[in-house]
Amino acid sequence: MTAHCYTFRVAPRQVQSEDRPADTSPGRAAQRRRTRAAIISAAQRLLKHGHDPSIDEIAAEADVSRRTIYMYFPTLDQLVTDATSGLLAEQTVDPFLDSPEFSTDPVERVDQFARSLLEIADDALPLGRRILRLTVDSEPLPDAPRRGYRRMEWIARVLEPLRTQLTAEQYERLTSALAVVLGWEAMIVLRDVRGLDAADEERVMRWAARTLVTAILAESDQV
């Protein structure tokens, strides 16, 4: 898979509490999600042209105001990082999950998914570190997705064949466990804390993912 790197521009402006949308009705929540998606899409369109966009350029492309953008993204850096991460996913992991080569066997599926994540680690991990740094101490904005929301969508697609085979509790437990061992945080631990090289990192992550699925399948067979 071919991944592309993009540059970032940092904007110091921080969103203020009075800027944030206060209406919590379902209709307004849906509108906020659409607006947030439109802002990310606008940033991605500019990034695809190899351009490092400013807030004004993104606002014009999305047909929203600067203030609206800051309602959803505390800084330009966070917006561009999220948009870049989305582009990387569109170019790599998403096509793989849609590929006819994606196995129907649950253990093989999670192993293939782990490999797909590791193949883009050199591009994805710097983005992951940046997103962690930008969001770990920040207060979540209204209706904003949790950090790692793309990962959770991927895991749900990987585990789709198991939805009817596992109990609801088993499915949710496996989902949570895979979220721990597959992703930026796991890579950071293996590289920074354990000091593993790329080959050992891949061996551990793939083994952990396969072991979790194998264990839940054995547990399911015993019920």
C-alpha positions, 0 to 999 in steps of 0.5 A: 500500500502507498501512503502519503505524508502531509505537512501541518500548520499550527494555529494557537487559537483555542476554542472557548466554552461560549463558542461551543454549540449548546443545543443538544436536540437530536436534529441539532446534533445531526446537523453538527455531525454533518458540519464537522464532516463537511469541514474535514472533507474540505480540508482533505480536498485541499490536502489532496492538492498538496496544499497546506491549508489555512483556516480561511481557505478551509472555511471558504472551501467548506462554506462556513465561517472561521468561528464555526471551524473553531467550534469543532476543532480547537486548533488548525493543527488538530483539524489538519491532523484528523483530515490527514489521518482520514486520507491515509485511511482512505488510501490504505486500510479502507480499500483493504477491508473492501478487498475480495482478498479479505478473508472470511475466517475470523482469526485470519481476518484480524491477522490481515487487519493487523498486517494492514495497520503495520504496513502504514505504521511509518506514516500513521504513528507520527499522526497518532502521536500528534493526535494523542498530544493534541487531545489527551488533555482536551475537553471533548467537544459536543458530538465530536467522535472519540479519539480512535473512532476510525479504528473502532469502525475498522474493528467492527468490520473485521468482526462482522462474521462473529456478530451472530456467533458470540454473545453481546458481552463476548463481542463487546469484550473482544472489541475492547481487547482488540482496541488495546492491542491494535493501534497507535497506543500499542505501537508506542508501547512496543517501540518506546517502552519495550524497545522492539524493532519493526519485525518484533513489533509485528510478531507481537501485535499479530500474535496478540490479535490472533490469540484474542480471537482464538480465545473468544472462539474457544470460549464460545464453543464451550457455552 
